[in-house]
Amino acid sequence: APAAVARLIDFIDESTRIGEDAGVSQIIGFATSAIRGAPNGAEVIDQVAAATGVTLQLLSGEDEARLTFHAVR
C-alpha cells in the first residue's frame, strides 16, 4: 500500500540520519519476506532507492532464516 511504502521510506531516511550522525560510513539495507512476497516488491525497492539513495538487497528465504537464527541465538 502507498502508505506502507511511505512509512518504509521515512524509516530508512531516519535510520540513515541516525547512522550518519553516529559516524556510520556505509548503510546496507535488506528486504525480507514482506517485500519478497509483495506483488509490487521490485517497485517498492525502486521507490526506496529513488527517495533515499539506499538500495535494498533482497534476501532469499534461506538467508533470512539463517540471519534470524543467528540473531536469536
N, CA, C and O atoms as a Maestro MAE file, in Angstrom:
{
 s_m_m2io_version
 :::
 2.0.0
}

f_m_ct {
 s_m_title
 :::
 protein
 m_atom[292] {
  # First column is atom index #
  i_m_mmod_type
  r_m_x_coord
  r_m_y_coord
  r_m_z_coord
  i_m_residue_number
  s_m_chain_name
  s_m_pdb_residue_name
  s_m_pdb_atom_name
  i_m_atomic_number
  :::
  1 25 0.846 -1.188 0.000 1 A "ALA " " N  " 7
  2 3 0.000 0.000 0.000 1 A "ALA " " CA " 6
  3 2 0.890 1.249 0.000 1 A "ALA " " C  " 6
  4 15 1.967 1.241 0.595 1 A "ALA " " O  " 8
  5 25 0.454 2.292 -0.648 2 A "PRO " " N  " 7
  6 3 1.255 3.522 -0.702 2 A "PRO " " CA " 6
  7 2 1.628 4.068 0.681 2 A "PRO " " C  " 6
  8 15 2.737 4.571 0.864 2 A "PRO " " O  " 8
  9 25 0.723 3.975 1.646 3 A "ALA " " N  " 7
  10 3 1.031 4.476 2.996 3 A "ALA " " CA " 6
  11 2 2.149 3.659 3.638 3 A "ALA " " C  " 6
  12 15 2.994 4.207 4.346 3 A "ALA " " O  " 8
  13 25 2.156 2.357 3.394 4 A "ALA " " N  " 7
  14 3 3.206 1.495 3.951 4 A "ALA " " CA " 6
  15 2 4.555 1.816 3.311 4 A "ALA " " C  " 6
  16 15 5.577 1.831 3.997 4 A "ALA " " O  " 8
  17 25 4.564 2.069 2.025 5 A "VAL " " N  " 7
  18 3 5.814 2.427 1.337 5 A "VAL " " CA " 6
  19 2 6.330 3.754 1.889 5 A "VAL " " C  " 6
  20 15 7.531 3.911 2.109 5 A "VAL " " O  " 8
  21 25 5.432 4.701 2.112 6 A "ALA " " N  " 7
  22 3 5.828 6.000 2.667 6 A "ALA " " CA " 6
  23 2 6.426 5.833 4.061 6 A "ALA " " C  " 6
  24 15 7.413 6.491 4.389 6 A "ALA " " O  " 8
  25 25 5.845 4.965 4.884 7 A "ARG " " N  " 7
  26 3 6.397 4.712 6.219 7 A "ARG " " CA " 6
  27 2 7.778 4.064 6.130 7 A "ARG " " C  " 6
  28 15 8.678 4.397 6.901 7 A "ARG " " O  " 8
  29 25 7.937 3.141 5.186 8 A "LEU " " N  " 7
  30 3 9.234 2.497 4.991 8 A "LEU " " CA " 6
  31 2 10.286 3.526 4.593 8 A "LEU " " C  " 6
  32 15 11.398 3.515 5.119 8 A "LEU " " O  " 8
  33 25 9.941 4.405 3.675 9 A "ILE " " N  " 7
  34 3 10.867 5.446 3.230 9 A "ILE " " CA " 6
  35 2 11.224 6.365 4.394 9 A "ILE " " C  " 6
  36 15 12.394 6.705 4.573 9 A "ILE " " O  " 8
  37 25 10.237 6.769 5.186 10 A "ASP " " N  " 7
  38 3 10.504 7.610 6.351 10 A "ASP " " CA " 6
  39 2 11.441 6.906 7.332 10 A "ASP " " C  " 6
  40 15 12.369 7.517 7.862 10 A "ASP " " O  " 8
  41 25 11.189 5.611 7.570 11 A "PHE " " N  " 7
  42 3 12.036 4.835 8.485 11 A "PHE " " CA " 6
  43 2 13.473 4.783 7.982 11 A "PHE " " C  " 6
  44 15 14.407 4.978 8.759 11 A "PHE " " O  " 8
  45 25 13.657 4.523 6.698 12 A "ILE " " N  " 7
  46 3 15.007 4.423 6.139 12 A "ILE " " CA " 6
  47 2 15.695 5.778 6.191 12 A "ILE " " C  " 6
  48 15 16.883 5.853 6.504 12 A "ILE " " O  " 8
  49 25 14.968 6.855 5.889 13 A "ASP " " N  " 7
  50 3 15.540 8.197 5.999 13 A "ASP " " CA " 6
  51 2 16.017 8.475 7.425 13 A "ASP " " C  " 6
  52 15 17.137 8.942 7.631 13 A "ASP " " O  " 8
  53 25 15.162 8.187 8.402 14 A "GLU " " N  " 7
  54 3 15.509 8.438 9.800 14 A "GLU " " CA " 6
  55 2 16.694 7.565 10.232 14 A "GLU " " C  " 6
  56 15 17.615 8.046 10.892 14 A "GLU " " O  " 8
  57 25 16.665 6.296 9.860 15 A "SER " " N  " 7
  58 3 17.755 5.386 10.221 15 A "SER " " CA " 6
  59 2 19.072 5.838 9.603 15 A "SER " " C  " 6
  60 15 20.122 5.758 10.241 15 A "SER " " O  " 8
  61 25 19.017 6.307 8.379 16 A "THR " " N  " 7
  62 3 20.216 6.787 7.700 16 A "THR " " CA " 6
  63 2 20.776 8.012 8.414 16 A "THR " " C  " 6
  64 15 21.985 8.110 8.628 16 A "THR " " O  " 8
  65 25 19.907 8.938 8.780 17 A "ARG " " N  " 7
  66 3 20.366 10.136 9.505 17 A "ARG " " CA " 6
  67 2 20.996 9.758 10.851 17 A "ARG " " C  " 6
  68 15 22.048 10.282 11.215 17 A "ARG " " O  " 8
  69 25 20.358 8.860 11.576 18 A "ILE " " N  " 7
  70 3 20.905 8.422 12.865 18 A "ILE " " CA " 6
  71 2 22.276 7.781 12.667 18 A "ILE " " C  " 6
  72 15 23.215 8.071 13.408 18 A "ILE " " O  " 8
  73 25 22.385 6.916 11.674 19 A "GLY " " N  " 7
  74 3 23.657 6.267 11.394 19 A "GLY " " CA " 6
  75 2 24.740 7.261 11.019 19 A "GLY " " C  " 6
  76 15 25.864 7.172 11.514 19 A "GLY " " O  " 8
  77 25 24.415 8.198 10.155 20 A "GLU " " N  " 7
  78 3 25.402 9.203 9.742 20 A "GLU " " CA " 6
  79 2 25.830 10.060 10.929 20 A "GLU " " C  " 6
  80 15 27.009 10.387 11.063 20 A "GLU " " O  " 8
  81 25 24.882 10.425 11.791 21 A "ASP " " N  " 7
  82 3 25.215 11.210 12.992 21 A "ASP " " CA " 6
  83 2 26.146 10.430 13.923 21 A "ASP " " C  " 6
  84 15 26.941 11.020 14.655 21 A "ASP " " O  " 8
  85 25 26.041 9.109 13.887 22 A "ALA " " N  " 7
  86 3 26.880 8.257 14.732 22 A "ALA " " CA " 6
  87 2 28.200 7.889 14.056 22 A "ALA " " C  " 6
  88 15 29.007 7.161 14.635 22 A "ALA " " O  " 8
  89 25 28.427 8.382 12.844 23 A "GLY " " N  " 7
  90 3 29.683 8.125 12.159 23 A "GLY " " CA " 6
  91 2 29.698 6.916 11.249 23 A "GLY " " C  " 6
  92 15 30.763 6.494 10.799 23 A "GLY " " O  " 8
  93 25 28.540 6.355 10.970 24 A "VAL " " N  " 7
  94 3 28.471 5.197 10.073 24 A "VAL " " CA " 6
  95 2 28.865 5.637 8.667 24 A "VAL " " C  " 6
  96 15 28.385 6.659 8.176 24 A "VAL " " O  " 8
  97 25 29.725 4.878 8.027 25 A "SER " " N  " 7
  98 3 30.203 5.260 6.698 25 A "SER " " CA " 6
  99 2 29.477 4.545 5.566 25 A "SER " " C  " 6
  100 15 29.558 4.972 4.414 25 A "SER " " O  " 8
  101 25 28.771 3.465 5.877 26 A "GLN " " N  " 7
  102 3 28.073 2.721 4.834 26 A "GLN " " CA " 6
  103 2 26.778 2.160 5.396 26 A "GLN " " C  " 6
  104 15 26.755 1.565 6.474 26 A "GLN " " O  " 8
  105 25 25.702 2.358 4.647 27 A "ILE " " N  " 7
  106 3 24.395 1.811 5.010 27 A "ILE " " CA " 6
  107 2 24.092 0.663 4.049 27 A "ILE " " C  " 6
  108 15 24.163 0.827 2.831 27 A "ILE " " O  " 8
  109 25 23.754 -0.497 4.609 28 A "ILE " " N  " 7
  110 3 23.349 -1.638 3.793 28 A "ILE " " CA " 6
  111 2 21.960 -2.039 4.254 28 A "ILE " " C  " 6
  112 15 21.771 -2.451 5.398 28 A "ILE " " O  " 8
  113 25 20.999 -1.916 3.365 29 A "GLY " " N  " 7
  114 3 19.625 -2.258 3.701 29 A "GLY " " CA " 6
  115 2 19.224 -3.587 3.089 29 A "GLY " " C  " 6
  116 15 19.610 -3.912 1.966 29 A "GLY " " O  " 8
  117 25 18.447 -4.348 3.840 30 A "PHE " " N  " 7
  118 3 17.971 -5.641 3.368 30 A "PHE " " CA " 6
  119 2 16.453 -5.675 3.383 30 A "PHE " " C  " 6
  120 15 15.820 -5.149 4.298 30 A "PHE " " O  " 8
  121 25 15.882 -6.287 2.380 31 A "ALA " " N  " 7
  122 3 14.445 -6.512 2.321 31 A "ALA " " CA " 6
  123 2 14.201 -7.998 2.589 31 A "ALA " " C  " 6
  124 15 14.965 -8.856 2.146 31 A "ALA " " O  " 8
  125 25 13.132 -8.282 3.317 32 A "THR " " N  " 7
  126 3 12.852 -9.664 3.713 32 A "THR " " CA " 6
  127 2 11.539 -10.129 3.090 32 A "THR " " C  " 6
  128 15 11.121 -9.627 2.047 32 A "THR " " O  " 8
  129 25 10.904 -11.082 3.735 33 A "SER " " N  " 7
  130 3 9.745 -11.752 3.161 33 A "SER " " CA " 6
  131 2 8.603 -10.804 2.804 33 A "SER " " C  " 6
  132 15 7.869 -11.071 1.852 33 A "SER " " O  " 8
  133 25 8.435 -9.715 3.534 34 A "ALA " " N  " 7
  134 3 7.342 -8.783 3.226 34 A "ALA " " CA " 6
  135 2 7.500 -8.210 1.818 34 A "ALA " " C  " 6
  136 15 6.522 -8.082 1.083 34 A "ALA " " O  " 8
  137 25 8.711 -7.873 1.454 35 A "ILE " " N  " 7
  138 3 8.965 -7.336 0.108 35 A "ILE " " CA " 6
  139 2 9.053 -8.471 -0.899 35 A "ILE " " C  " 6
  140 15 8.545 -8.360 -2.015 35 A "ILE " " O  " 8
  141 25 9.694 -9.557 -0.507 36 A "ARG " " N  " 7
  142 3 9.833 -10.712 -1.408 36 A "ARG " " CA " 6
  143 2 8.475 -11.224 -1.852 36 A "ARG " " C  " 6
  144 15 8.304 -11.605 -3.010 36 A "ARG " " O  " 8
  145 25 7.504 -11.238 -0.942 37 A "GLY " " N  " 7
  146 3 6.184 -11.765 -1.266 37 A "GLY " " CA " 6
  147 2 5.204 -10.752 -1.821 37 A "GLY " " C  " 6
  148 15 4.107 -11.116 -2.245 37 A "GLY " " O  " 8
  149 25 5.584 -9.496 -1.822 38 A "ALA " " N  " 7
  150 3 4.670 -8.454 -2.310 38 A "ALA " " CA " 6
  151 2 4.627 -8.461 -3.832 38 A "ALA " " C  " 6
  152 15 5.666 -8.586 -4.480 38 A "ALA " " O  " 8
  153 25 3.441 -8.328 -4.408 39 A "PRO " " N  " 7
  154 3 3.360 -8.316 -5.870 39 A "PRO " " CA " 6
  155 2 4.099 -7.125 -6.487 39 A "PRO " " C  " 6
  156 15 4.493 -7.173 -7.652 39 A "PRO " " O  " 8
  157 25 4.286 -6.060 -5.706 40 A "ASN " " N  " 7
  158 3 4.988 -4.883 -6.210 40 A "ASN " " CA " 6
  159 2 6.348 -4.702 -5.528 40 A "ASN " " C  " 6
  160 15 6.851 -3.583 -5.438 40 A "ASN " " O  " 8
  161 25 6.936 -5.789 -5.053 41 A "GLY " " N  " 7
  162 3 8.189 -5.731 -4.308 41 A "GLY " " CA " 6
  163 2 9.309 -5.020 -5.049 41 A "GLY " " C  " 6
  164 15 10.010 -4.192 -4.467 41 A "GLY " " O  " 8
  165 25 9.483 -5.329 -6.317 42 A "ALA " " N  " 7
  166 3 10.549 -4.688 -7.102 42 A "ALA " " CA " 6
  167 2 10.308 -3.191 -7.216 42 A "ALA " " C  " 6
  168 15 11.253 -2.404 -7.164 42 A "ALA " " O  " 8
  169 25 9.051 -2.791 -7.372 43 A "GLU " " N  " 7
  170 3 8.744 -1.361 -7.459 43 A "GLU " " CA " 6
  171 2 9.007 -0.661 -6.129 43 A "GLU " " C  " 6
  172 15 9.479 0.476 -6.103 43 A "GLU " " O  " 8
  173 25 8.701 -1.341 -5.026 44 A "VAL " " N  " 7
  174 3 8.970 -0.759 -3.705 44 A "VAL " " CA " 6
  175 2 10.467 -0.534 -3.534 44 A "VAL " " C  " 6
  176 15 10.884 0.526 -3.070 44 A "VAL " " O  " 8
  177 25 11.271 -1.514 -3.902 45 A "ILE " " N  " 7
  178 3 12.725 -1.368 -3.811 45 A "ILE " " CA " 6
  179 2 13.189 -0.184 -4.649 45 A "ILE " " C  " 6
  180 15 14.049 0.583 -4.217 45 A "ILE " " O  " 8
  181 25 12.629 -0.031 -5.838 46 A "ASP " " N  " 7
  182 3 12.984 1.104 -6.707 46 A "ASP " " CA " 6
  183 2 12.558 2.431 -6.091 46 A "ASP " " C  " 6
  184 15 13.304 3.408 -6.155 46 A "ASP " " O  " 8
  185 25 11.368 2.478 -5.496 47 A "GLN " " N  " 7
  186 3 10.883 3.714 -4.869 47 A "GLN " " CA " 6
  187 2 11.765 4.099 -3.691 47 A "GLN " " C  " 6
  188 15 12.097 5.271 -3.513 47 A "GLN " " O  " 8
  189 25 12.141 3.120 -2.894 48 A "VAL " " N  " 7
  190 3 13.009 3.384 -1.745 48 A "VAL " " CA " 6
  191 2 14.344 3.941 -2.219 48 A "VAL " " C  " 6
  192 15 14.835 4.925 -1.666 48 A "VAL " " O  " 8
  193 25 14.929 3.332 -3.222 49 A "ALA " " N  " 7
  194 3 16.221 3.790 -3.741 49 A "ALA " " CA " 6
  195 2 16.119 5.218 -4.274 49 A "ALA " " C  " 6
  196 15 16.993 6.044 -4.015 49 A "ALA " " O  " 8
  197 25 15.062 5.504 -5.013 50 A "ALA " " N  " 7
  198 3 14.895 6.842 -5.579 50 A "ALA " " CA " 6
  199 2 14.708 7.894 -4.487 50 A "ALA " " C  " 6
  200 15 15.221 9.007 -4.604 50 A "ALA " " O  " 8
  201 25 13.981 7.550 -3.436 51 A "ALA " " N  " 7
  202 3 13.664 8.516 -2.382 51 A "ALA " " CA " 6
  203 2 14.772 8.678 -1.355 51 A "ALA " " C  " 6
  204 15 14.922 9.753 -0.773 51 A "ALA " " O  " 8
  205 25 15.560 7.615 -1.122 52 A "THR " " N  " 7
  206 3 16.515 7.648 -0.017 52 A "THR " " CA " 6
  207 2 17.973 7.480 -0.443 52 A "THR " " C  " 6
  208 15 18.879 7.831 0.314 52 A "THR " " O  " 8
  209 25 18.207 6.960 -1.619 53 A "GLY " " N  " 7
  210 3 19.565 6.650 -2.038 53 A "GLY " " CA " 6
  211 2 20.056 5.317 -1.507 53 A "GLY " " C  " 6
  212 15 21.196 4.929 -1.763 53 A "GLY " " O  " 8
  213 25 19.199 4.602 -0.762 54 A "VAL " " N  " 7
  214 3 19.552 3.293 -0.220 54 A "VAL " " CA " 6
  215 2 18.938 2.218 -1.110 54 A "VAL " " C  " 6
  216 15 17.720 2.169 -1.284 54 A "VAL " " O  " 8
  217 25 19.779 1.361 -1.670 55 A "THR " " N  " 7
  218 3 19.295 0.263 -2.489 55 A "THR " " CA " 6
  219 2 19.159 -0.968 -1.609 55 A "THR " " C  " 6
  220 15 20.154 -1.505 -1.123 55 A "THR " " O  " 8
  221 25 17.944 -1.406 -1.409 56 A "LEU " " N  " 7
  222 3 17.697 -2.579 -0.572 56 A "LEU " " CA " 6
  223 2 18.115 -3.843 -1.315 56 A "LEU " " C  " 6
  224 15 17.795 -4.024 -2.490 56 A "LEU " " O  " 8
  225 25 18.826 -4.705 -0.616 57 A "GLN " " N  " 7
  226 3 19.204 -6.009 -1.149 57 A "GLN " " CA " 6
  227 2 18.125 -7.003 -0.723 57 A "GLN " " C  " 6
  228 15 17.792 -7.087 0.459 57 A "GLN " " O  " 8
  229 25 17.595 -7.734 -1.651 58 A "LEU " " N  " 7
  230 3 16.536 -8.695 -1.355 58 A "LEU " " CA " 6
  231 2 17.159 -9.994 -0.852 58 A "LEU " " C  " 6
  232 15 17.876 -10.674 -1.586 58 A "LEU " " O  " 8
  233 25 16.877 -10.330 0.406 59 A "LEU " " N  " 7
  234 3 17.383 -11.577 0.972 59 A "LEU " " CA " 6
  235 2 16.534 -12.751 0.496 59 A "LEU " " C  " 6
  236 15 15.316 -12.636 0.360 59 A "LEU " " O  " 8
  237 25 17.179 -13.859 0.250 60 A "SER " " N  " 7
  238 3 16.433 -15.087 -0.049 60 A "SER " " CA " 6
  239 2 15.805 -15.575 1.247 60 A "SER " " C  " 6
  240 15 16.199 -15.147 2.332 60 A "SER " " O  " 8
  241 25 14.846 -16.455 1.139 61 A "GLY " " N  " 7
  242 3 14.234 -17.041 2.325 61 A "GLY " " CA " 6
  243 2 15.257 -17.771 3.175 61 A "GLY " " C  " 6
  244 15 15.203 -17.709 4.403 61 A "GLY " " O  " 8
  245 25 16.180 -18.457 2.540 62 A "GLU " " N  " 7
  246 3 17.218 -19.189 3.264 62 A "GLU " " CA " 6
  247 2 18.137 -18.235 4.022 62 A "GLU " " C  " 6
  248 15 18.455 -18.476 5.186 62 A "GLU " " O  " 8
  249 25 18.567 -17.149 3.368 63 A "ASP " " N  " 7
  250 3 19.430 -16.180 4.040 63 A "ASP " " CA " 6
  251 2 18.701 -15.490 5.186 63 A "ASP " " C  " 6
  252 15 19.284 -15.252 6.244 63 A "ASP " " O  " 8
  253 25 17.432 -15.169 4.977 64 A "GLU " " N  " 7
  254 3 16.643 -14.542 6.036 64 A "GLU " " CA " 6
  255 2 16.541 -15.469 7.245 64 A "GLU " " C  " 6
  256 15 16.705 -15.024 8.381 64 A "GLU " " O  " 8
  257 25 16.274 -16.732 7.013 65 A "ALA " " N  " 7
  258 3 16.178 -17.699 8.103 65 A "ALA " " CA " 6
  259 2 17.506 -17.842 8.835 65 A "ALA " " C  " 6
  260 15 17.536 -17.893 10.065 65 A "ALA " " O  " 8
  261 25 18.593 -17.906 8.093 66 A "ARG " " N  " 7
  262 3 19.920 -18.063 8.702 66 A "ARG " " CA " 6
  263 2 20.246 -16.860 9.573 66 A "ARG " " C  " 6
  264 15 20.704 -17.025 10.703 66 A "ARG " " O  " 8
  265 25 20.019 -15.649 9.064 67 A "LEU " " N  " 7
  266 3 20.326 -14.447 9.837 67 A "LEU " " CA " 6
  267 2 19.423 -14.329 11.055 67 A "LEU " " C  " 6
  268 15 19.873 -13.912 12.122 67 A "LEU " " O  " 8
  269 25 18.169 -14.687 10.908 68 A "THR " " N  " 7
  270 3 17.250 -14.667 12.048 68 A "THR " " CA " 6
  271 2 17.718 -15.648 13.123 68 A "THR " " C  " 6
  272 15 17.702 -15.327 14.311 68 A "THR " " O  " 8
  273 25 18.127 -16.824 12.708 69 A "PHE " " N  " 7
  274 3 18.648 -17.823 13.649 69 A "PHE " " CA " 6
  275 2 19.829 -17.260 14.426 69 A "PHE " " C  " 6
  276 15 19.882 -17.372 15.651 69 A "PHE " " O  " 8
  277 25 20.778 -16.653 13.715 70 A "HIS " " N  " 7
  278 3 21.960 -16.116 14.377 70 A "HIS " " CA " 6
  279 2 21.608 -14.954 15.303 70 A "HIS " " C  " 6
  280 15 22.210 -14.808 16.366 70 A "HIS " " O  " 8
  281 25 20.654 -14.140 14.915 71 A "ALA " " N  " 7
  282 3 20.249 -13.021 15.761 71 A "ALA " " CA " 6
  283 2 19.590 -13.506 17.048 71 A "ALA " " C  " 6
  284 15 19.814 -12.943 18.119 71 A "ALA " " O  " 8
  285 25 18.786 -14.541 16.936 72 A "VAL " " N  " 7
  286 3 18.094 -15.073 18.115 72 A "VAL " " CA " 6
  287 2 19.063 -15.834 19.008 72 A "VAL " " C  " 6
  288 15 18.997 -15.753 20.235 72 A "VAL " " O  " 8
  289 25 19.936 -16.551 18.389 73 A "ARG " " N  " 7
  290 3 20.888 -17.376 19.127 73 A "ARG " " CA " 6
  291 2 21.785 -16.530 19.964 73 A "ARG " " C  " 6
  292 15 22.656 -17.053 20.659 73 A "ARG " " O  " 8
  :::
 }
 m_bond[291] {
  # First column is bond index #
  i_m_from
  i_m_to
  i_m_order
  :::
  1 1 2 1
  2 2 3 1
  3 3 4 2
  4 3 5 1
  5 5 6 1
  6 6 7 1
  7 7 8 2
  8 7 9 1
  9 9 10 1
  10 10 11 1
  11 11 12 2
  12 11 13 1
  13 13 14 1
  14 14 15 1
  15 15 16 2
  16 15 17 1
  17 17 18 1
  18 18 19 1
  19 19 20 2
  20 19 21 1
  21 21 22 1
  22 22 23 1
  23 23 24 2
  24 23 25 1
  25 25 26 1
  26 26 27 1
  27 27 28 2
  28 27 29 1
  29 29 30 1
  30 30 31 1
  31 31 32 2
  32 31 33 1
  33 33 34 1
  34 34 35 1
  35 35 36 2
  36 35 37 1
  37 37 38 1
  38 38 39 1
  39 39 40 2
  40 39 41 1
  41 41 42 1
  42 42 43 1
  43 43 44 2
  44 43 45 1
  45 45 46 1
  46 46 47 1
  47 47 48 2
  48 47 49 1
  49 49 50 1
  50 50 51 1
  51 51 52 2
  52 51 53 1
  53 53 54 1
  54 54 55 1
  55 55 56 2
  56 55 57 1
  57 57 58 1
  58 58 59 1
  59 59 60 2
  60 59 61 1
  61 61 62 1
  62 62 63 1
  63 63 64 2
  64 63 65 1
  65 65 66 1
  66 66 67 1
  67 67 68 2
  68 67 69 1
  69 69 70 1
  70 70 71 1
  71 71 72 2
  72 71 73 1
  73 73 74 1
  74 74 75 1
  75 75 76 2
  76 75 77 1
  77 77 78 1
  78 78 79 1
  79 79 80 2
  80 79 81 1
  81 81 82 1
  82 82 83 1
  83 83 84 2
  84 83 85 1
  85 85 86 1
  86 86 87 1
  87 87 88 2
  88 87 89 1
  89 89 90 1
  90 90 91 1
  91 91 92 2
  92 91 93 1
  93 93 94 1
  94 94 95 1
  95 95 96 2
  96 95 97 1
  97 97 98 1
  98 98 99 1
  99 99 100 2
  100 99 101 1
  101 101 102 1
  102 102 103 1
  103 103 104 2
  104 103 105 1
  105 105 106 1
  106 106 107 1
  107 107 108 2
  108 107 109 1
  109 109 110 1
  110 110 111 1
  111 111 112 2
  112 111 113 1
  113 113 114 1
  114 114 115 1
  115 115 116 2
  116 115 117 1
  117 117 118 1
  118 118 119 1
  119 119 120 2
  120 119 121 1
  121 121 122 1
  122 122 123 1
  123 123 124 2
  124 123 125 1
  125 125 126 1
  126 126 127 1
  127 127 128 2
  128 127 129 1
  129 129 130 1
  130 130 131 1
  131 131 132 2
  132 131 133 1
  133 133 134 1
  134 134 135 1
  135 135 136 2
  136 135 137 1
  137 137 138 1
  138 138 139 1
  139 139 140 2
  140 139 141 1
  141 141 142 1
  142 142 143 1
  143 143 144 2
  144 143 145 1
  145 145 146 1
  146 146 147 1
  147 147 148 2
  148 147 149 1
  149 149 150 1
  150 150 151 1
  151 151 152 2
  152 151 153 1
  153 153 154 1
  154 154 155 1
  155 155 156 2
  156 155 157 1
  157 157 158 1
  158 158 159 1
  159 159 160 2
  160 159 161 1
  161 161 162 1
  162 162 163 1
  163 163 164 2
  164 163 165 1
  165 165 166 1
  166 166 167 1
  167 167 168 2
  168 167 169 1
  169 169 170 1
  170 170 171 1
  171 171 172 2
  172 171 173 1
  173 173 174 1
  174 174 175 1
  175 175 176 2
  176 175 177 1
  177 177 178 1
  178 178 179 1
  179 179 180 2
  180 179 181 1
  181 181 182 1
  182 182 183 1
  183 183 184 2
  184 183 185 1
  185 185 186 1
  186 186 187 1
  187 187 188 2
  188 187 189 1
  189 189 190 1
  190 190 191 1
  191 191 192 2
  192 191 193 1
  193 193 194 1
  194 194 195 1
  195 195 196 2
  196 195 197 1
  197 197 198 1
  198 198 199 1
  199 199 200 2
  200 199 201 1
  201 201 202 1
  202 202 203 1
  203 203 204 2
  204 203 205 1
  205 205 206 1
  206 206 207 1
  207 207 208 2
  208 207 209 1
  209 209 210 1
  210 210 211 1
  211 211 212 2
  212 211 213 1
  213 213 214 1
  214 214 215 1
  215 215 216 2
  216 215 217 1
  217 217 218 1
  218 218 219 1
  219 219 220 2
  220 219 221 1
  221 221 222 1
  222 222 223 1
  223 223 224 2
  224 223 225 1
  225 225 226 1
  226 226 227 1
  227 227 228 2
  228 227 229 1
  229 229 230 1
  230 230 231 1
  231 231 232 2
  232 231 233 1
  233 233 234 1
  234 234 235 1
  235 235 236 2
  236 235 237 1
  237 237 238 1
  238 238 239 1
  239 239 240 2
  240 239 241 1
  241 241 242 1
  242 242 243 1
  243 243 244 2
  244 243 245 1
  245 245 246 1
  246 246 247 1
  247 247 248 2
  248 247 249 1
  249 249 250 1
  250 250 251 1
  251 251 252 2
  252 251 253 1
  253 253 254 1
  254 254 255 1
  255 255 256 2
  256 255 257 1
  257 257 258 1
  258 258 259 1
  259 259 260 2
  260 259 261 1
  261 261 262 1
  262 262 263 1
  263 263 264 2
  264 263 265 1
  265 265 266 1
  266 266 267 1
  267 267 268 2
  268 267 269 1
  269 269 270 1
  270 270 271 1
  271 271 272 2
  272 271 273 1
  273 273 274 1
  274 274 275 1
  275 275 276 2
  276 275 277 1
  277 277 278 1
  278 278 279 1
  279 279 280 2
  280 279 281 1
  281 281 282 1
  282 282 283 1
  283 283 284 2
  284 283 285 1
  285 285 286 1
  286 286 287 1
  287 287 288 2
  288 287 289 1
  289 289 290 1
  290 290 291 1
  291 291 292 2
  :::
 }
}
